Amino acid sequence: MGLRIVILGAGVCGLAAAYRLLENDPKLDVTVLESEDRPGGLARSLTVDGQVTDLGPHRIFTELPDVQAFLEDLAGGELETVQRSSRMWLRGGWIEYPPKPAEIARHLGIGTVARSGLSYFGHKAARLAGAGSSGAESFESLMTEAFGPELYRVLVAPYARKVWKLPPSELHADIARIRVSAGGLGQMIRKLFIPEKGGRLTAVKQFYYIAGGVERLVDKLRAGVERRGGRIVTGRQARSLRRRQDRTWQVNATGPRGGSAIYTADIMVSTVPVGDLLGMLLPLQPDPSIERMRGELRFIENFLVCFVVNRPQVTDAQWLYFPEKDTLFNRGYEPKNFHQSMGEKNTGMIVMEVTCHPGSKIWHATDRQLIRRCLHGLESTGVLREEEVRSTLVHRIPNTYPLYDLGYRERLEHIWRYLREFPTLVSSGRQGLFLHNNMDHSIHMGFRAAERILESPSAPAPPFYTEVSRFQSFRIVD
Ligand SMILES: Cc1cc2nc3c(=O)[nH]c(=O)nc-3n(C[C@H](O)[C@H](O)[C@H](O)COP(=O)(O)OP(=O)(O)OC[C@H]3O[C@@H](n4cnc5c(N)ncnc54)[C@H](O)[C@@H]3O)c2cc1C
């Protein structure tokens, strides 16, 4: 029998790791333990009254060549190219996204644009003259630097506050670097002053989607793992770890109705939230500072508020953005506009996303309250009328977005140092590395975990963690 490898979590990262291990060495003994009743993690789909939605629409797009080739092969011709179509609600009207600068100017009003331009160039001139600090560590300082104080105040700060529920001066600049630098709101604003050739802003104009939703892709990944001899055990939550004298691992995992089972491993890959993993390791190797930092790793949660309506289509857009504070939701999307297979012919569905901190007022809101507040916002922006709504559902996604506050990088550095002390355990994936990322990044990180195990089975973790800063530099290309 080959090495025993236990992988915690059957999201795309854990499945990709299992796939790559078995593809290279079919003799390996690979088990994936998943706490939910089916694989997929964040890349799962949900059915609401006959309509299907991903847990947040999962378009397929990558700049990583290894993942591109893998996905095309895995999907076997089922990836379909979709043209992007998004809109933004701004100052009482809709603008196309990505927008034309003239369209934004019309919506913001020429006074605001002129003031913003003056403030932007004034700020740049002051910088050249050496005024102020150039250290751009917070979201606020980076964005003020990029767009000027006025536009930052009018548009950027309210949206950041709305999504992250914290003052932008308390958010790390990486939030902007990961997302906005690749497109999104920030690029849109910058291009107000420096339009691109053709007068239109670049962003991803087309992407792949898979008929039936992202879980179809996960099904193919799961089937690939099982075909190569891997075991995927669902409904098993890893609770604690032990190390035996011979350095092997023992995972204690419980099922939904209690009862536990022990899994033995020579090597482990964990894709569960890194705080949960630390909770399992600290009893083996106590460290008070890691214990404290573990409590300081925070996530933002996302609620999906779904409205099924009695008409074939709600809007003609895939994504709708709501940067202003008068609506509860930040963003909405219409699954059928990603692919017709997502719903019945005469019925439509729109899904609104609401972010919140665990324990906050919104987090405690009842489903009924969330539905009412979202409905109010949808009516006031003219998206739908209450009498058209056939059914509703609220789905809560825990641990949706890692929250990058000002101290998060130093905290993670300490944590990686601590984890290096367990050379046969690799923590990877979005939750395992506390990364705000996309599926392609998680698949790549699963591959890299597998490749490190194949290269140096006696101690794959230290070389794996040398790649973390490269993973942190991945961008979500909007
Ligand atoms: C709203 C939203 C929209 C998104 N849109 C896109 C998009 O358009 N395109 C794109 O490419 N990506 C998108 N993403 C990102 C994508 O979903 C993630 O990057 C990817 O799915 C993360 O995979 P992962 O395997 O690293 O983590 P996860 O999917 O979080 O997997 C971790 C797994 O571990 C399991 N687990 C946790 N604790 C335990 C335990 N103790 N024992 C056993 N199992 C456990 C969990 O149940 C889960 O299945 C989006 C994400 C969100 C939230």
Ligand as a Chemical Component Dictionary entry (heavy atoms), coordinates in Angstrom:
data_LIG
# 
_chem_comp.id                   LIG 
_chem_comp.type                 NON-POLYMER 
_chem_comp.pdbx_formal_charge   0 
_chem_comp.three_letter_code    LIG 
# 
loop_
_chem_comp_atom.comp_id 
_chem_comp_atom.atom_id 
_chem_comp_atom.alt_atom_id 
_chem_comp_atom.type_symbol 
_chem_comp_atom.charge 
_chem_comp_atom.model_Cartn_x 
_chem_comp_atom.model_Cartn_y 
_chem_comp_atom.model_Cartn_z 
_chem_comp_atom.pdbx_ordinal 
LIG C1  C1  C 0 -20.295 34.744 -3.262  1  
LIG C2  C2  C 0 -19.142 34.092 -3.952  2  
LIG C3  C3  C 0 -18.996 34.207 -5.325  3  
LIG C4  C4  C 0 -17.899 33.611 -5.956  4  
LIG N1  N1  N 0 -17.787 33.716 -7.313  5  
LIG C5  C5  C 0 -16.771 33.081 -7.940  6  
LIG C6  C6  C 0 -16.685 33.114 -9.371  7  
LIG O1  O1  O 0 -17.496 33.740 -10.058 8  
LIG N2  N2  N 0 -15.649 32.441 -9.948  9  
LIG C7  C7  C 0 -14.720 31.751 -9.219  10 
LIG O2  O2  O 0 -13.810 31.150 -9.807  11 
LIG N3  N3  N 0 -14.775 31.726 -7.863  12 
LIG C8  C8  C 0 -15.780 32.364 -7.215  13 
LIG N4  N4  N 0 -15.851 32.327 -5.851  14 
LIG C9  C9  C 0 -14.742 31.732 -5.067  15 
LIG C10 C10 C 0 -14.787 30.210 -4.972  16 
LIG O3  O3  O 0 -16.031 29.772 -4.507  17 
LIG C11 C11 C 0 -13.710 29.754 -3.990  18 
LIG O4  O4  O 0 -12.465 30.338 -4.283  19 
LIG C12 C12 C 0 -13.506 28.231 -3.996  20 
LIG O5  O5  O 0 -14.713 27.529 -4.131  21 
LIG C13 C13 C 0 -12.801 27.860 -2.700  22 
LIG O6  O6  O 0 -12.531 26.477 -2.684  23 
LIG P1  P1  P 0 -11.742 25.811 -1.463  24 
LIG O7  O7  O 0 -11.769 24.356 -1.701  25 
LIG O8  O8  O 0 -10.447 26.489 -1.308  26 
LIG O9  O9  O 0 -12.598 26.186 -0.155  27 
LIG P2  P2  P 0 -14.070 25.758 0.275   28 
LIG O10 O10 O 0 -14.959 25.725 -0.907  29 
LIG O11 O11 O 0 -14.456 26.656 1.389   30 
LIG O12 O12 O 0 -13.893 24.262 0.805   31 
LIG C14 C14 C 0 -13.591 23.926 2.139   32 
LIG C15 C15 C 0 -14.369 22.657 2.454   33 
LIG O13 O13 O 0 -14.012 22.189 3.762   34 
LIG C16 C16 C 0 -15.180 21.690 4.388   35 
LIG N5  N5  N 0 -14.930 21.683 5.850   36 
LIG C17 C17 C 0 -14.848 22.746 6.685   37 
LIG N6  N6  N 0 -14.560 22.340 7.943   38 
LIG C18 C18 C 0 -14.442 20.981 7.880   39 
LIG C19 C19 C 0 -14.118 19.981 8.849   40 
LIG N7  N7  N 0 -13.844 20.291 10.137  41 
LIG N8  N8  N 0 -14.086 18.674 8.448   42 
LIG C20 C20 C 0 -14.342 18.330 7.154   43 
LIG N9  N9  N 0 -14.649 19.257 6.194   44 
LIG C21 C21 C 0 -14.688 20.556 6.555   45 
LIG C22 C22 C 0 -16.243 22.674 3.942   46 
LIG O14 O14 O 0 -17.540 22.143 4.108   47 
LIG C23 C23 C 0 -15.859 22.867 2.471   48 
LIG O15 O15 O 0 -16.490 21.915 1.644   49 
LIG C24 C24 C 0 -16.926 32.908 -5.195  50 
LIG C25 C25 C 0 -17.083 32.794 -3.817  51 
LIG C26 C26 C 0 -18.171 33.377 -3.194  52 
LIG C27 C27 C 0 -18.302 33.240 -1.714  53 
# 
loop_
_chem_comp_bond.comp_id 
_chem_comp_bond.atom_id_1 
_chem_comp_bond.atom_id_2 
_chem_comp_bond.value_order 
_chem_comp_bond.pdbx_ordinal 
LIG C1  C2  SING 1  
LIG C2  C3  SING 2  
LIG C2  C26 DOUB 3  
LIG C3  C4  DOUB 4  
LIG C4  N1  SING 5  
LIG C4  C24 SING 6  
LIG N1  C5  DOUB 7  
LIG C5  C6  SING 8  
LIG C5  C8  SING 9  
LIG C6  O1  DOUB 10 
LIG C6  N2  SING 11 
LIG N2  C7  SING 12 
LIG C7  O2  DOUB 13 
LIG C7  N3  SING 14 
LIG N3  C8  DOUB 15 
LIG C8  N4  SING 16 
LIG N4  C9  SING 17 
LIG N4  C24 SING 18 
LIG C9  C10 SING 19 
LIG C10 O3  SING 20 
LIG C10 C11 SING 21 
LIG C11 O4  SING 22 
LIG C11 C12 SING 23 
LIG C12 O5  SING 24 
LIG C12 C13 SING 25 
LIG C13 O6  SING 26 
LIG O6  P1  SING 27 
LIG P1  O7  DOUB 28 
LIG P1  O8  SING 29 
LIG P1  O9  SING 30 
LIG O9  P2  SING 31 
LIG P2  O10 DOUB 32 
LIG P2  O11 SING 33 
LIG P2  O12 SING 34 
LIG O12 C14 SING 35 
LIG C14 C15 SING 36 
LIG C15 O13 SING 37 
LIG C15 C23 SING 38 
LIG O13 C16 SING 39 
LIG C16 N5  SING 40 
LIG C16 C22 SING 41 
LIG N5  C17 SING 42 
LIG N5  C21 SING 43 
LIG C17 N6  DOUB 44 
LIG N6  C18 SING 45 
LIG C18 C19 SING 46 
LIG C18 C21 DOUB 47 
LIG C19 N7  SING 48 
LIG C19 N8  DOUB 49 
LIG N8  C20 SING 50 
LIG C20 N9  DOUB 51 
LIG N9  C21 SING 52 
LIG C22 O14 SING 53 
LIG C22 C23 SING 54 
LIG C23 O15 SING 55 
LIG C24 C25 DOUB 56 
LIG C25 C26 SING 57 
LIG C26 C27 SING 58 
# 
